[in-house]
Amino acid sequence: MAAPKKGRRPAGGQSRPGRALALILIAMVALTGGMFWSGHTTPRLGIDLAGGTSITLKAKAEPGQESAVNETNMNTAVGIIERRVNGLGVSEAEVQTQGRENIIVNIPRGTNEKQAREQVGTTAQLYFRPVLAVTNGAPQAAPSATPSGTATGSPKPSASATGATAGEKSASPTATASTQGRALTEALKAPSPTPTATGSSSATPKASGTPSATPTPDAATAALEKKFTALNCLDPKQRAAAGQGVKPTEPTVACGEDAPGVWSKYLLGPAEVEGKDVDKAKAAIDQRSGQWIVDMEFTDGGSKKFQAITSKLSAQTDPQNRFAIVLDGEVVSAPSVRTTLSASAQISGSFNQQSAQDLGNILAYGALPLSFETQSVDTVTAALGGDQLEAGLIAGAIGLALVIIYLVAYYRGLSLIAILSLGVSALLTYVIMALLGPAIGFALNLPAVCGAIVAIGITADSFIVYFERIRDELREGRTLRPAVERAWPRARRTIMVSDFVSFLAAAVLFIVTVGKVQGFAFTLGLTTLLDIVVVFLFTKPVMTLLARTKFFGNGHAWSGLDPKRLGAQPPLRRTRRAHAPVDAKEA
């Protein structure tokens, strides 16, 4: 039989364990440095540990639409609210239904808690409506619908669109009472009531005079005229009630804020484009002006609708060449249109970063299918969760102590490797959890702590598998250094299979569950992956180095690898026994 080549590595051998140890050391230093550099040296805590706010919302249907409060719409609202809150970086928010009409929102205490509270119940009903008339926000002295006052301009955020020129911010609408009545009549009767540039029934007011024929307004038109002239946008209650109960296909009145405390009121036609026609929306900084804006992109169907309305409005004079962006009954922008637009638009003006991000977040994640009123807002104390966490940590410490006592009693010197490996795994787990807080919004809750405690057993099990493989090799009569290398391939396969099953269970649990259980699954999956990293890059290299020392290599009684205590067989390499000579033929 041919002799093995000189210098050939044994199966599963690792000739340079220092490389693996250097790699994990660099990773630990980099992660720890990143944690201190980011300023987040502790993991973010969930609502059960840090406290926060619990909000109860009650769904309410519009008149005649009571059937809209159903399971499908409630579940849709839960998903939208959850995406909104998490879009602000507030992770571990719990959003769930309670009964048939209520939604409970639990928001952990954090930097964006206030913003999240403001957005959870915002319906975000967005419509693009043509402007029929605009004037200052105070009510007219007479019931005449003549908006003779000079408008204070479009509301604080003005809007523009790709390929468009922003309209005048100080319009002087000259619509007379008869002209407004004509516009209302056209809006009530026509399926697409946007004013046209020509024709005897034009809704466009002429600066040179009053149209020759004035249609008699019907009861609905007269009621809307009266509502418009009497509307006082300086009154918060009237502003909130201005568009209540109005369908998108009906004309309405609304208020818009030009500047803090300065309001204008609008007479608006039926909605031409809806919020569901917006495909994407996000806050950004305008490269030309350096101001915050909200970029919007429409769906294919929305682009066609937007193109149709801007095509009609661009042929009109002010204010009928303007369209109002109405969010939850309030005009947030009313730009004029001078050219036909289609795929995208911008809402710009006196935004700051927070207001732009709030509006972009609401538009991006959609409108709630129902309106909600806040039933209660309660502050959740962290005292109970803190007590439970303390009890859990005590239980975890007791469990860890018992594991260490068992390792020391049974494995003796080998327990040092296991304890060091557990320490490395704990350090990596802590640092990564602290970094994941600002990175992906991960928050540590009680179930997540339980997942970390369960992971102690998974990690210890990997060490035990490897140690027992080594001891099996020693029992067969091998010395320690070859036993360490020969035991590794078999132990590696067992560890990989065991960790794969644990990770698969954690992944399935994370996918099929919601709320706090996901925290348990996430932590369990994370620690399972770290177990593989620690065993491959720390435990095995350290074992290889220690096998070269006299204490472990010579099988000291306290090393845990004493061949006599293990009942080792005689060495595999025995002296050849003498044989009787045989002739060549017999050989």
Backbone torsions as a table, in degrees:
resi	resn	phi	psi	omega
1	MET	NA	136.2	-176.4
2	ALA	-69.6	140.8	179.6
3	ALA	-73.7	145.1	178.9
4	PRO	-64.6	147.9	-178.7
5	LYS	-65.7	144.8	-179.4
6	LYS	-66.1	133.0	178.0
7	GLY	83.5	5.1	-179.5
8	ARG	-69.3	132.5	-177.8
9	ARG	-74.6	140.1	174.0
10	PRO	-67.8	160.6	-179.1
11	ALA	-58.3	132.6	-179.7
12	GLY	73.6	10.5	-175.8
13	GLY	-69.1	158.1	177.7
14	GLN	-136.4	100.6	-172.3
15	SER	-74.1	-26.1	-176.3
16	ARG	-130.2	77.7	179.6
17	PRO	-65.8	-20.9	179.9
18	GLY	-61.4	-30.9	179.6
19	ARG	-63.8	-45.4	-179.6
20	ALA	-64.3	-42.5	178.9
21	LEU	-65.1	-38.4	177.5
22	ALA	-64.4	-37.9	-179.4
23	LEU	-64.9	-47.0	-178.8
24	ILE	-70.8	-31.1	176.3
25	LEU	-64.9	-42.9	178.0
26	ILE	-62.6	-42.0	179.1
27	ALA	-62.8	-42.5	179.6
28	MET	-64.5	-43.3	-180.0
29	VAL	-65.5	-41.9	-179.3
30	ALA	-64.9	-45.1	-179.2
31	LEU	-66.2	-42.6	179.6
32	THR	-65.7	-41.2	176.7
33	GLY	-62.5	-40.4	176.9
34	GLY	-63.3	-36.6	178.5
35	MET	-63.0	-47.0	-179.8
36	PHE	-70.7	-34.5	179.2
37	TRP	-66.0	-36.7	-179.9
38	SER	-74.6	-18.5	-179.4
39	GLY	84.6	-0.8	179.1
40	HIS	-104.2	86.2	-175.5
41	THR	-91.6	-2.0	176.0
42	THR	-131.3	147.7	178.1
43	PRO	-64.9	149.0	173.3
44	ARG	-68.9	143.9	-177.0
45	LEU	-106.9	145.5	177.2
46	GLY	-76.3	179.0	-174.9
47	ILE	-65.5	-29.1	-178.6
48	ASP	-74.8	-19.2	179.3
49	LEU	-106.3	-35.2	-175.8
50	ALA	-102.6	-11.5	-173.4
51	GLY	81.7	-178.5	-178.8
52	GLY	162.1	-146.3	-175.5
53	THR	-128.5	136.2	175.6
54	SER	-114.8	122.0	-176.0
55	ILE	-116.8	132.8	176.7
56	THR	-109.1	120.5	179.5
57	LEU	-110.1	139.7	176.9
58	LYS	-115.1	126.6	-179.3
59	ALA	-74.5	142.9	175.4
60	LYS	-137.5	137.1	-178.0
61	ALA	-96.3	153.5	175.0
62	GLU	-69.2	155.5	179.8
63	PRO	-54.4	129.9	-179.2
64	GLY	84.1	-0.6	-178.6
65	GLN	-125.5	38.6	-177.6
66	GLU	-61.6	-28.7	-179.2
67	SER	-69.9	-9.9	-178.9
68	ALA	-68.3	-22.4	177.4
69	VAL	-81.0	85.4	-178.6
70	ASN	-133.1	175.6	-175.3
71	GLU	-61.9	-39.6	-178.1
72	THR	-63.0	-49.5	-179.4
73	ASN	-66.7	-34.9	178.3
74	MET	-66.2	-42.5	178.3
75	ASN	-66.4	-36.7	176.2
76	THR	-63.2	-42.5	178.7
77	ALA	-63.4	-39.2	178.1
78	VAL	-60.0	-46.0	-180.0
79	GLY	-63.2	-41.0	-178.9
80	ILE	-67.6	-44.5	179.9
81	ILE	-62.6	-41.4	179.9
82	GLU	-63.2	-41.7	179.2
83	ARG	-67.9	-37.3	178.0
84	ARG	-61.7	-49.7	-176.6
85	VAL	-65.1	-45.2	179.5
86	ASN	-68.0	-27.9	176.7
87	GLY	-64.9	-19.9	176.8
88	LEU	-88.9	2.3	-179.8
89	GLY	88.4	10.4	177.9
90	VAL	-95.0	92.8	-178.1
91	SER	-85.8	169.4	-179.4
92	GLU	63.3	18.5	173.0
93	ALA	-71.3	134.1	179.9
94	GLU	-101.0	123.3	177.7
95	VAL	-128.1	117.8	-177.9
96	GLN	-151.5	154.9	179.3
97	THR	-80.2	152.7	174.7
98	GLN	-137.2	109.4	-174.5
99	GLY	74.7	-153.9	-175.3
100	ARG	-92.2	-27.2	-170.2
101	GLU	-119.5	-10.0	-171.2
102	ASN	-108.3	147.8	172.7
103	ILE	-126.6	130.6	178.7
104	ILE	-103.1	127.2	179.1
105	VAL	-120.5	117.0	176.9
106	ASN	-106.7	117.1	-176.1
107	ILE	-113.2	118.0	178.5
108	PRO	-64.1	153.3	178.1
109	ARG	-66.6	130.4	-178.2
110	GLY	-171.5	-176.4	-175.1
111	THR	-68.0	-28.6	-176.6
112	ASN	-106.0	18.0	-177.0
113	GLU	-61.9	-41.2	-178.8
114	LYS	-64.1	-44.8	178.2
115	GLN	-61.3	-41.5	-179.4
116	ALA	-63.1	-40.9	178.9
117	ARG	-61.4	-36.0	-177.8
118	GLU	-72.5	-25.0	-173.2
119	GLN	-100.2	-14.5	-172.0
120	VAL	-62.2	-36.6	-177.1
121	GLY	-105.1	6.3	-180.0
122	THR	-69.8	121.8	-175.7
123	THR	-71.3	-32.0	178.5
124	ALA	58.3	45.1	173.7
125	GLN	-79.9	109.0	-173.7
126	LEU	-109.0	129.7	178.1
127	TYR	-138.0	147.7	172.0
128	PHE	-107.3	112.3	-176.0
129	ARG	-119.1	141.5	174.4
130	PRO	-70.5	143.1	179.9
131	VAL	-87.7	125.5	176.7
132	LEU	-96.5	-35.0	178.6
133	ALA	-160.3	154.1	178.7
134	VAL	-148.6	141.3	177.8
135	THR	-153.4	-177.0	-178.9
136	ASN	-69.2	164.4	-169.6
137	GLY	-76.5	-10.6	-178.2
138	ALA	-78.4	151.8	177.5
139	PRO	-70.4	149.1	177.2
140	GLN	-75.1	148.1	-177.9
141	ALA	-66.9	-35.2	-177.9
142	ALA	-110.7	159.7	179.1
143	PRO	-70.0	-3.5	177.3
144	SER	-61.3	141.4	-176.5
145	ALA	-90.7	20.6	-177.0
146	THR	-77.0	110.8	177.2
147	PRO	-82.5	68.9	-172.4
148	SER	-77.0	-19.4	-179.2
149	GLY	-71.9	153.7	178.1
150	THR	-74.9	130.7	-179.6
151	ALA	-68.9	145.3	178.9
152	THR	-79.5	-1.8	177.4
153	GLY	112.7	175.9	177.5
154	SER	-69.5	155.8	-177.8
155	PRO	-57.3	169.5	-172.5
156	LYS	-46.3	-53.1	173.6
157	PRO	-80.9	115.7	174.1
158	SER	-87.7	168.1	-177.7
159	ALA	-131.1	152.1	172.4
160	SER	-141.1	174.6	179.8
161	ALA	-144.3	163.4	-179.5
162	THR	-57.9	123.5	179.9
163	GLY	84.0	6.8	-175.9
164	ALA	-112.2	161.5	173.0
165	THR	-111.6	128.2	-178.7
166	ALA	-61.1	141.8	-176.1
167	GLY	-80.0	176.3	-178.8
168	GLU	-64.8	140.8	178.9
169	LYS	-92.8	-9.5	178.2
170	SER	-125.7	79.2	-179.0
171	ALA	-86.7	151.2	176.5
172	SER	-121.2	84.2	-177.1
173	PRO	-65.1	136.9	-176.9
174	THR	-116.9	24.1	-178.1
175	ALA	-67.8	127.8	176.2
176	THR	-87.0	174.2	-179.0
177	ALA	-61.3	-43.4	-179.3
178	SER	-67.2	-36.7	178.6
179	THR	-65.6	-42.2	179.1
180	GLN	-65.1	-38.3	177.1
181	GLY	-61.9	-41.0	176.7
182	ARG	-60.8	-44.9	-179.6
183	ALA	-61.6	-41.3	179.4
184	LEU	-66.3	-41.5	179.8
185	THR	-60.9	-45.8	178.8
186	GLU	-62.1	-40.2	-178.4
187	ALA	-66.0	-36.2	-178.3
188	LEU	-75.9	-30.3	-173.6
189	LYS	-94.9	-38.4	-172.9
190	ALA	-83.5	140.6	177.1
191	PRO	-67.9	-28.7	176.6
192	SER	-125.2	88.0	-164.6
193	PRO	-83.7	11.1	-179.7
194	THR	-60.9	132.4	-176.8
195	PRO	-60.0	148.0	177.7
196	THR	-108.7	162.1	-174.0
197	ALA	-77.9	-28.1	-175.0
198	THR	-131.9	173.3	176.8
199	GLY	108.4	150.8	-177.4
200	SER	-68.2	-23.3	-179.5
201	SER	-99.6	23.5	-177.4
202	SER	-60.6	140.8	176.3
203	ALA	-91.0	2.5	-176.8
204	THR	-83.9	121.7	178.0
205	PRO	-71.1	140.8	179.5
206	LYS	-101.6	131.4	-180.0
207	ALA	-68.2	-23.4	-174.1
208	SER	-83.1	-13.1	-178.8
209	GLY	167.6	-175.1	-177.5
210	THR	-97.8	140.5	178.9
211	PRO	-56.9	150.7	-174.5
212	SER	-68.7	-31.8	-177.8
213	ALA	-119.0	130.1	-179.8
214	THR	-117.6	117.2	179.1
215	PRO	-70.0	149.6	178.5
216	THR	-78.7	118.5	-178.1
217	PRO	-65.3	139.7	176.6
218	ASP	-81.4	-174.3	-174.6
219	ALA	-63.0	-40.9	-178.9
220	ALA	-64.9	-41.3	179.1
221	THR	-64.2	-44.2	179.9
222	ALA	-62.8	-39.0	180.0
223	ALA	-66.0	-38.9	179.5
224	LEU	-70.0	-39.0	175.7
225	GLU	-59.0	-45.0	-178.8
226	LYS	-63.7	-40.7	179.9
227	LYS	-64.2	-38.8	-178.5
228	PHE	-67.4	-46.0	-177.4
229	THR	-69.5	-31.6	-177.8
230	ALA	-85.6	-14.0	-175.7
231	LEU	-63.4	130.8	177.2
232	ASN	-115.6	101.0	-177.5
233	CYS	-73.6	-8.3	176.0
234	LEU	-79.3	-12.5	178.8
235	ASP	-95.7	115.4	-177.4
236	PRO	-56.7	-36.7	-179.5
237	LYS	-66.3	-41.2	178.4
238	GLN	-68.2	-36.9	177.2
239	ARG	-61.2	-44.5	-177.0
240	ALA	-67.8	-31.9	-175.9
241	ALA	-93.0	-2.2	-172.6
242	ALA	-57.6	-47.2	-175.2
243	GLY	-108.0	16.2	-176.8
244	GLN	-68.1	136.4	176.1
245	GLY	74.9	9.0	-179.1
246	VAL	-95.1	129.4	178.8
247	LYS	-76.9	155.3	178.8
248	PRO	-60.0	-26.1	-177.6
249	THR	-84.1	1.3	-178.0
250	GLU	-111.4	149.7	173.6
251	PRO	-70.0	159.8	-176.4
252	THR	-155.1	178.6	173.9
253	VAL	-119.9	154.6	-178.8
254	ALA	-158.1	163.8	178.5
255	CYS	-115.0	153.3	176.2
256	GLY	-143.9	140.9	-176.2
257	GLU	-93.7	121.4	178.4
258	ASP	-80.0	-42.8	-178.9
259	ALA	-152.1	166.9	-179.6
260	PRO	-53.5	115.5	179.3
261	GLY	85.1	-2.0	-179.5
262	VAL	-112.7	120.6	-173.3
263	TRP	-124.5	151.8	170.1
264	SER	-123.2	155.7	176.5
265	LYS	-119.0	147.7	-170.7
266	TYR	-126.0	143.9	167.7
267	LEU	-105.4	119.2	-169.2
268	LEU	-121.7	144.3	175.3
269	GLY	-81.8	178.3	178.2
270	PRO	-59.3	153.0	-177.4
271	ALA	-66.2	133.2	176.8
272	GLU	-99.0	-31.6	179.8
273	VAL	-133.6	141.0	-178.4
274	GLU	-112.1	167.0	-179.2
275	GLY	-61.7	-31.5	-179.9
276	LYS	-67.8	-14.0	176.8
277	ASP	-82.3	-6.0	176.6
278	VAL	-85.1	123.7	-177.9
279	ASP	-87.3	-47.2	-178.8
280	LYS	-138.4	151.1	175.7
281	ALA	-153.8	135.3	179.4
282	LYS	-156.0	154.3	176.8
283	ALA	-81.2	143.4	179.9
284	ALA	-154.3	170.9	177.4
285	ILE	-106.1	126.0	177.8
286	ASP	-67.6	121.8	-176.9
287	GLN	-65.8	-25.9	-178.5
288	ARG	-81.5	-46.1	-175.5
289	SER	-98.4	-18.0	-176.8
290	GLY	74.7	11.0	-179.0
291	GLN	-96.7	156.7	176.2
292	TRP	-75.3	137.4	179.2
293	ILE	-136.6	170.2	173.6
294	VAL	-120.0	116.3	178.6
295	ASP	-87.7	134.6	178.0
296	MET	-125.1	141.7	172.3
297	GLU	-124.9	136.4	-176.6
298	PHE	-95.7	158.5	172.3
299	THR	-72.1	175.1	179.0
300	ASP	-59.5	-46.5	178.3
301	GLY	-66.3	-38.4	178.7
302	GLY	-66.7	-34.5	178.3
303	SER	-62.8	-40.3	179.2
304	LYS	-65.8	-42.3	179.0
305	LYS	-65.1	-43.1	-179.2
306	PHE	-65.6	-37.0	177.4
307	GLN	-65.3	-39.6	-179.0
308	ALA	-65.1	-45.3	-177.6
309	ILE	-70.1	-39.1	179.6
310	THR	-70.5	-28.9	176.5
311	SER	-64.8	-40.9	180.0
312	LYS	-73.5	-43.0	-175.5
313	LEU	-69.1	-30.6	-177.2
314	SER	-65.4	-16.2	179.9
315	ALA	-92.0	0.7	-174.8
316	GLN	-100.0	172.4	173.5
317	THR	-104.4	162.5	-177.3
318	ASP	-67.1	138.5	5.6
319	PRO	-94.4	4.3	-177.5
320	GLN	-74.3	-1.7	174.5
321	ASN	-97.4	16.3	-178.9
322	ARG	-111.7	149.4	171.2
323	PHE	-122.7	143.2	-177.6
324	ALA	-100.1	133.3	172.1
325	ILE	-93.3	108.7	-171.9
326	VAL	-106.9	116.3	179.7
327	LEU	-114.5	115.5	-179.6
328	ASP	53.1	43.5	175.0
329	GLY	82.3	0.6	180.0
330	GLU	-119.2	136.7	179.6
331	VAL	-78.3	114.5	178.3
332	VAL	-94.5	-14.9	178.2
333	SER	-165.2	146.1	178.6
334	ALA	-143.3	74.4	-176.5
335	PRO	-81.5	155.4	171.8
336	SER	-88.6	157.1	-176.6
337	VAL	-120.0	128.8	179.3
338	ARG	-116.9	-5.8	178.8
339	THR	-151.7	162.8	-179.3
340	THR	-75.5	132.3	-179.3
341	LEU	-118.2	167.6	-179.2
342	SER	-146.1	-76.3	-161.2
343	ALA	-83.1	-31.1	-172.0
344	SER	-145.1	163.1	-179.5
345	ALA	-153.7	166.9	178.4
346	GLN	-130.5	140.0	169.2
347	ILE	-106.7	118.3	-175.5
348	SER	-133.9	165.8	179.1
349	GLY	146.4	-139.9	-174.9
350	SER	-85.0	54.1	175.5
351	PHE	-86.6	147.4	161.3
352	ASN	-107.2	179.9	-175.4
353	GLN	-61.1	-43.1	-176.9
354	GLN	-66.6	-46.7	-178.1
355	SER	-65.6	-37.4	177.7
356	ALA	-66.5	-42.1	179.0
357	GLN	-67.7	-37.4	178.0
358	ASP	-60.9	-48.3	-179.0
359	LEU	-66.1	-43.3	178.3
360	GLY	-62.3	-38.6	179.5
361	ASN	-64.7	-43.6	-179.5
362	ILE	-64.4	-45.9	-178.3
363	LEU	-69.1	-35.0	-176.7
364	ALA	-67.1	-38.0	-174.8
365	TYR	-97.4	2.3	169.0
366	GLY	95.8	168.1	179.5
367	ALA	-91.1	144.3	175.7
368	LEU	-70.0	141.3	-179.0
369	PRO	-73.6	-11.0	-178.1
370	LEU	-133.7	161.2	171.4
371	SER	-92.4	146.5	-178.0
372	PHE	-129.8	146.0	171.5
373	GLU	-118.5	141.7	-176.9
374	THR	-78.2	119.8	179.4
375	GLN	-85.2	-40.9	-179.0
376	SER	-158.5	151.0	174.1
377	VAL	-131.1	111.8	-175.6
378	ASP	-117.8	142.4	175.2
379	THR	-88.9	126.6	-178.7
380	VAL	-95.9	125.3	178.8
381	THR	-83.3	150.7	-179.9
382	ALA	-92.4	5.8	-175.5
383	ALA	-63.0	-47.2	-177.8
384	LEU	-64.6	-45.2	178.5
385	GLY	-63.8	-36.4	178.1
386	GLY	-63.4	-40.4	177.0
387	ASP	-63.7	-42.6	179.1
388	GLN	-66.1	-38.5	178.1
389	LEU	-64.5	-42.6	178.6
390	GLU	-60.5	-44.0	178.5
391	ALA	-63.8	-39.4	179.4
392	GLY	-66.2	-40.2	179.6
393	LEU	-67.9	-36.7	176.7
394	ILE	-63.6	-43.3	178.1
395	ALA	-63.2	-40.8	178.4
396	GLY	-65.0	-39.5	178.9
397	ALA	-65.4	-40.2	177.7
398	ILE	-64.0	-43.8	178.3
399	GLY	-61.9	-42.1	179.7
400	LEU	-65.3	-40.5	178.5
401	ALA	-62.2	-41.2	178.7
402	LEU	-64.6	-39.2	178.1
403	VAL	-63.1	-43.1	-179.7
404	ILE	-65.3	-42.7	178.6
405	ILE	-60.2	-42.4	178.7
406	TYR	-63.2	-44.5	-179.3
407	LEU	-62.4	-43.1	-179.3
408	VAL	-65.7	-42.4	-177.2
409	ALA	-69.9	-35.7	-173.5
410	TYR	-96.0	-39.5	-175.4
411	TYR	-105.3	-9.5	175.8
412	ARG	52.7	-112.8	-176.6
413	GLY	-62.6	-30.9	178.1
414	LEU	-64.0	-23.2	-179.7
415	SER	-62.0	-27.2	177.9
416	LEU	-60.9	-41.6	178.7
417	ILE	-64.9	-42.9	-179.5
418	ALA	-63.7	-42.2	-178.9
419	ILE	-66.7	-42.1	177.3
420	LEU	-62.4	-40.3	179.8
421	SER	-66.1	-40.2	176.7
422	LEU	-63.2	-38.2	178.0
423	GLY	-64.2	-42.9	177.8
424	VAL	-63.3	-42.9	179.2
425	SER	-63.0	-41.6	179.6
426	ALA	-64.9	-41.5	179.1
427	LEU	-62.7	-46.5	179.6
428	LEU	-63.1	-40.5	179.6
429	THR	-62.2	-45.9	-178.7
430	TYR	-63.3	-48.2	-177.1
431	VAL	-63.5	-43.5	-179.0
432	ILE	-65.4	-40.1	177.5
433	MET	-62.7	-39.2	178.4
434	ALA	-65.7	-36.7	179.8
435	LEU	-75.2	-32.1	-178.1
436	LEU	-71.4	-20.0	178.1
437	GLY	-58.3	-61.3	178.4
438	PRO	-73.7	-21.6	-175.6
439	ALA	-76.9	-51.5	-176.9
440	ILE	-124.9	6.8	178.9
441	GLY	79.9	19.5	179.6
442	PHE	-66.8	134.3	178.3
443	ALA	-127.0	136.6	-176.5
444	LEU	-85.3	121.1	176.1
445	ASN	-119.9	-178.6	-176.1
446	LEU	-61.2	-45.8	176.9
447	PRO	-60.7	-33.9	177.9
448	ALA	-65.8	-37.8	175.9
449	VAL	-62.9	-40.3	176.8
450	CYS	-61.4	-39.5	177.9
451	GLY	-62.2	-38.8	178.6
452	ALA	-67.3	-36.2	178.9
453	ILE	-68.9	-41.2	177.5
454	VAL	-61.5	-33.0	-178.0
455	ALA	-65.4	-21.5	177.3
456	ILE	-60.0	-43.6	179.0
457	GLY	-65.2	-38.7	179.7
458	ILE	-64.5	-43.3	-179.7
459	THR	-66.3	-44.9	179.2
460	ALA	-62.5	-34.7	179.4
461	ASP	-62.3	-36.6	179.0
462	SER	-64.4	-40.8	178.5
463	PHE	-64.5	-43.2	-177.7
464	ILE	-61.9	-41.2	178.8
465	VAL	-59.2	-45.3	-178.2
466	TYR	-67.8	-44.7	-179.4
467	PHE	-61.0	-40.5	-178.9
468	GLU	-68.8	-34.5	175.4
469	ARG	-63.4	-41.7	178.7
470	ILE	-63.0	-44.3	-178.5
471	ARG	-66.4	-32.1	175.0
472	ASP	-63.4	-40.0	178.5
473	GLU	-65.6	-38.3	178.7
474	LEU	-67.4	-35.6	179.2
475	ARG	-64.9	-26.5	178.8
476	GLU	-82.4	2.3	173.8
477	GLY	99.7	6.9	179.1
478	ARG	-84.5	155.5	173.8
479	THR	-79.2	170.0	-169.1
480	LEU	-66.1	-46.7	-173.4
481	ARG	-60.7	-49.0	175.2
482	PRO	-68.1	-29.0	178.7
483	ALA	-65.0	-39.6	178.9
484	VAL	-61.1	-42.3	-176.1
485	GLU	-76.7	-38.0	-179.4
486	ARG	-72.6	-29.4	-179.7
487	ALA	-75.2	-25.6	-173.5
488	TRP	-63.1	-46.4	-178.3
489	PRO	-59.3	-41.8	-179.5
490	ARG	-70.7	-41.6	177.9
491	ALA	-64.9	-37.6	-179.3
492	ARG	-60.2	-44.2	179.5
493	ARG	-62.5	-43.5	-179.9
494	THR	-64.0	-43.5	179.7
495	ILE	-63.2	-42.8	-179.5
496	MET	-62.9	-43.8	-179.4
497	VAL	-65.2	-44.9	-179.6
498	SER	-62.0	-45.9	180.0
499	ASP	-68.7	-33.1	177.7
500	PHE	-63.8	-41.9	178.7
501	VAL	-64.1	-42.9	178.8
502	SER	-63.6	-43.2	179.9
503	PHE	-66.8	-38.9	178.5
504	LEU	-63.3	-43.0	177.9
505	ALA	-62.1	-41.7	178.8
506	ALA	-64.6	-40.2	-179.5
507	ALA	-65.7	-44.5	178.9
508	VAL	-63.2	-43.2	179.1
509	LEU	-62.4	-39.0	179.6
510	PHE	-66.2	-36.3	-176.3
511	ILE	-75.3	-41.1	-171.3
512	VAL	-91.0	-6.6	-178.6
513	THR	-113.4	171.4	177.9
514	VAL	-134.5	166.5	173.2
515	GLY	71.2	-140.5	-171.7
516	LYS	-67.4	-28.8	-179.4
517	VAL	-62.0	-31.1	177.0
518	GLN	-63.2	-32.2	176.6
519	GLY	-63.7	-40.2	176.2
520	PHE	-62.8	-47.0	-178.3
521	ALA	-64.2	-41.7	-178.8
522	PHE	-63.5	-45.6	-179.5
523	THR	-65.7	-40.4	179.1
524	LEU	-62.7	-43.9	178.3
525	GLY	-65.3	-40.8	-180.0
526	LEU	-63.4	-47.2	-178.7
527	THR	-68.5	-28.7	176.3
528	THR	-66.3	-43.0	176.6
529	LEU	-64.4	-39.8	178.9
530	LEU	-66.8	-30.0	177.1
531	ASP	-60.4	-43.1	178.6
532	ILE	-63.9	-43.1	180.0
533	VAL	-61.1	-46.1	-176.7
534	VAL	-67.0	-43.4	-178.4
535	VAL	-64.7	-41.8	-176.5
536	PHE	-75.8	-41.2	-171.9
537	LEU	-100.4	-8.7	-179.7
538	PHE	-127.9	-57.9	-174.5
539	THR	-60.5	-51.0	-177.8
540	LYS	-64.7	-47.2	178.2
541	PRO	-62.0	-40.5	178.9
542	VAL	-64.2	-40.1	178.1
543	MET	-63.1	-38.1	178.6
544	THR	-63.9	-41.4	-179.9
545	LEU	-69.9	-42.1	-178.4
546	LEU	-69.2	-25.6	178.1
547	ALA	-65.9	-17.7	-179.9
548	ARG	-88.0	-5.0	179.4
549	THR	-87.4	159.5	-179.6
550	LYS	-68.3	-37.8	-175.9
551	PHE	-59.1	-47.7	179.9
552	PHE	-86.7	-40.9	-175.1
553	GLY	-64.8	-33.7	179.8
554	ASN	-89.5	4.0	176.3
555	GLY	68.3	48.7	177.6
556	HIS	-57.1	150.7	-176.5
557	ALA	-60.8	-29.6	179.5
558	TRP	-98.6	11.0	178.5
559	SER	-83.0	-19.1	-174.5
560	GLY	83.6	3.0	-177.6
561	LEU	-128.6	30.1	178.5
562	ASP	-71.9	116.3	-177.8
563	PRO	-57.2	-34.8	-178.5
564	LYS	-66.7	-45.1	179.5
565	ARG	-65.9	-27.3	179.8
566	LEU	-84.9	-7.5	-178.6
567	GLY	69.8	45.1	-176.5
568	ALA	-67.7	148.9	174.8
569	GLN	-77.6	165.7	175.0
570	PRO	-58.0	156.9	-178.6
571	PRO	-55.1	148.6	-179.3
572	LEU	-68.5	-30.8	-178.9
573	ARG	-89.2	101.6	-178.8
574	ARG	-108.4	160.5	179.3
575	THR	-69.1	135.4	179.3
576	ARG	-67.0	134.5	176.1
577	ARG	-80.9	149.0	-179.8
578	ALA	-71.8	139.0	179.6
579	HIS	-118.8	151.9	176.0
580	ALA	-67.3	141.4	-179.5
581	PRO	-64.2	145.3	179.3
582	VAL	-124.4	153.6	178.5
583	ASP	-79.8	170.8	-175.0
584	ALA	-63.8	-38.3	-178.5
585	LYS	-64.0	-43.8	-179.8
586	GLU	-67.1	-34.6	177.8
587	ALA	-64.8	NA	NA
